[in-house]
Amino acid sequence: IYNSKGDKVIGQVGEGNRKDIRNAVEAAHAAWPGWGKRAAHNRAQIVYYLAENIEVRREEFALLLSSLTGVSIEDGRKEVEASIERLFYWGAYADKYGGTVQETTLYGATVKVHEPVGPIGIACPDENPLLSFVSLIAPAIIRGNTVIVVPSQKFPLPALDLYQVFDTSDLPGGVVNIITGDRDHLTKYLAEHQDIEAMWYFGSADGSRFVEHAAAENVKRTWVNYGLTRDWFNKEQGTGEEFLYNAIEAKNIWIPMGTIFAN
């Protein structure tokens, strides 16, 4: 990985392949039952801890973003600050958005329970490599999912540096699994994998169409961007309800009311 000027190597990353995806999916599946059954308060505390540990290293991340992407140090600091705020924001949703009690056309009620989807594959965009990464993994893990993430293809180092933060923030192994490499190459194996329950793809229009086509064969939930870019600093685009909606599956419990006659 070169700096923004292309005249200095600032890091080396692995080129992920099909076997790496398979190993990551196995790790995500192994971690999912325990993570999904943790108390929401505990998941929130871990995400808050992530934010606090990033804050300790904010200047380091800001310098890395500036060197990689060519933005000013000040813009790098703004992205780090936004990433920290986003973790605190999503951490607060760990014990919220759990479901509702809904009316029915019959005499009774329906309790809608929001449960984790399971292991989710995520392919991140190149824009705002730290903020977009945090904005995508946080809503998924606070709702009890585990993730296999392909970080920014051009700027993967900020995401990889977060591994040190994960290790010191009590995040269990297997909850967040990062595979670097070609986004579309790795997305193919994620979309076709039978043991991944959902695929979030933020890349090209062709890649989005491929994800939806491949997911139709194994009935996988998809969330794609069709090549459209987002403003990750914008609250609606970076913290909208669609993030939570795609991180849960709804299950309904029907509760009849009235007199029951039995023989």
Secondary structure as UniProt FT lines:
FT   TURN            4..5
FT   HELIX           18..36
FT   HELIX           40..56
FT   HELIX           58..69
FT   HELIX           73..91
FT   TURN            92..95
FT   STRAND          99..103
FT   STRAND          108..116
FT   STRAND          119..123
FT   HELIX           129..142
FT   TURN            143..144
FT   STRAND          146..150
FT   HELIX           157..167
FT   TURN            168..170
FT   TURN            173..174
FT   STRAND          176..178
FT   HELIX           183..192
FT   TURN            194..195
FT   STRAND          198..201
FT   HELIX           205..218
FT   STRAND          221..224
FT   TURN            226..227
FT   TURN            232..233
FT   HELIX           235..239
FT   HELIX           241..247
FT   STRAND          248..256
//
